[in-house]
Amino acid sequence: MPLGYRVQKLELYKPSNDDTVGYVQYSYQKTFMSPICNLFIGIAPLLGGTLAFGFVTWILMLDVYRFVLDNLVSLNAVEFDLSVFLSNVGTMLGLILSGQQSVIQTLYWYLSVTH
């Protein structure tokens, strides 16, 4: 591993009672770059989870994925309007529950993104 980091144990999916779904145990030699590397290691699950959520939604519910890209992602934080945001969320929930997908497909998507 670069910068002296070594993976000791990798569990991608191993749910536990303390709300942990998976983990990586690693060791490293402290250097001046260690805090920066630890920052990236800490942020990686957030980015990976977001990409996984987007991928599962793209595969199972393409219309919801397109709606999010077209409406929610383009919201301007400076000119944020809560009523428009809530209207978009309501429309998105309507797409999810509309029945355009099969019940099994919707249930699979729900279980995939909530675990």
PLY file of the C-alpha trace (Angstrom):
ply
format ascii 1.0
element vertex 115
property float x
property float y
property float z
element edge 114
property int vertex1
property int vertex2
end_header
0.00 0.00 0.00
1.20 3.52 -0.67
2.38 5.67 2.23
2.86 2.71 4.55
-0.82 1.74 4.99
-1.56 -1.98 5.27
-5.02 -3.56 5.25
-5.28 -6.10 8.07
-8.91 -7.18 7.62
-11.68 -6.25 5.16
-15.37 -6.96 5.80
-17.60 -5.40 3.12
-20.84 -6.73 4.61
-20.95 -7.99 8.16
-23.83 -6.38 10.10
-23.44 -6.09 13.85
-25.44 -4.86 16.84
-23.63 -1.50 16.92
-25.05 -0.47 13.48
-21.84 -1.32 11.65
-22.39 -2.85 8.24
-18.77 -3.39 7.27
-15.30 -2.23 8.17
-11.65 -2.14 7.27
-8.93 -2.68 9.85
-5.63 -1.17 8.84
-2.30 -0.17 10.26
0.12 2.53 9.23
3.35 4.24 10.15
2.77 7.81 11.29
4.19 10.39 8.91
3.40 14.00 8.13
0.92 12.71 5.48
-1.02 10.46 7.90
-3.74 13.01 8.80
-4.47 13.67 5.13
-4.56 9.96 4.31
-6.86 9.31 7.29
-9.16 12.06 6.03
-9.49 10.33 2.67
-10.00 6.96 4.36
-12.78 8.49 6.46
-14.52 10.13 3.50
-14.28 7.10 1.20
-17.36 5.27 2.60
-19.50 8.38 2.09
-18.46 8.67 -1.54
-18.66 4.93 -2.13
-22.09 4.71 -0.51
-23.38 7.58 -2.62
-22.07 5.94 -5.79
-23.56 2.58 -4.78
-26.94 4.22 -4.05
-26.88 5.96 -7.43
-25.90 2.77 -9.25
-28.64 0.66 -7.62
-31.20 3.38 -8.34
-29.98 3.66 -11.94
-30.29 -0.12 -12.45
-33.63 -0.66 -10.71
-35.46 2.68 -11.02
-34.18 4.61 -14.01
-37.06 7.11 -13.96
-36.30 8.06 -10.34
-32.60 8.36 -11.16
-33.34 10.68 -14.10
-35.74 12.76 -12.00
-33.10 13.24 -9.30
-30.51 14.27 -11.86
-32.87 16.67 -13.59
-34.42 18.31 -10.52
-32.80 17.71 -7.16
-29.15 17.87 -8.16
-29.64 21.17 -9.99
-31.03 23.01 -6.94
-29.14 26.21 -6.24
-28.11 26.44 -2.58
-28.11 30.23 -2.69
-31.64 30.49 -4.05
-32.98 27.49 -2.14
-36.77 27.34 -1.93
-38.10 24.78 0.55
-41.51 24.52 -1.15
-39.89 23.62 -4.50
-37.64 21.10 -2.79
-40.57 19.45 -0.95
-42.59 19.40 -4.17
-39.71 17.64 -5.94
-39.35 15.13 -3.09
-43.11 14.46 -3.27
-42.89 13.90 -7.02
-39.92 11.56 -6.53
-41.81 9.54 -3.90
-44.74 9.38 -6.31
-42.42 7.94 -8.97
-41.11 5.37 -6.52
-44.57 4.28 -5.42
-46.34 4.70 -8.78
-46.16 1.06 -9.72
-44.21 1.56 -12.94
-41.76 -0.94 -11.51
-42.81 -4.31 -10.20
-43.44 -4.66 -6.47
-40.46 -7.01 -6.19
-38.21 -4.52 -7.99
-39.35 -1.67 -5.72
-38.88 -3.80 -2.60
-35.42 -4.89 -3.76
-34.45 -1.25 -4.39
-35.73 -0.23 -0.96
-33.82 -3.01 0.81
-30.68 -2.25 -1.21
-30.57 1.44 -0.37
-31.63 1.19 3.28
-29.09 -1.38 4.42
0 1
1 2
2 3
3 4
4 5
5 6
6 7
7 8
8 9
9 10
10 11
11 12
12 13
13 14
14 15
15 16
16 17
17 18
18 19
19 20
20 21
21 22
22 23
23 24
24 25
25 26
26 27
27 28
28 29
29 30
30 31
31 32
32 33
33 34
34 35
35 36
36 37
37 38
38 39
39 40
40 41
41 42
42 43
43 44
44 45
45 46
46 47
47 48
48 49
49 50
50 51
51 52
52 53
53 54
54 55
55 56
56 57
57 58
58 59
59 60
60 61
61 62
62 63
63 64
64 65
65 66
66 67
67 68
68 69
69 70
70 71
71 72
72 73
73 74
74 75
75 76
76 77
77 78
78 79
79 80
80 81
81 82
82 83
83 84
84 85
85 86
86 87
87 88
88 89
89 90
90 91
91 92
92 93
93 94
94 95
95 96
96 97
97 98
98 99
99 100
100 101
101 102
102 103
103 104
104 105
105 106
106 107
107 108
108 109
109 110
110 111
111 112
112 113
113 114
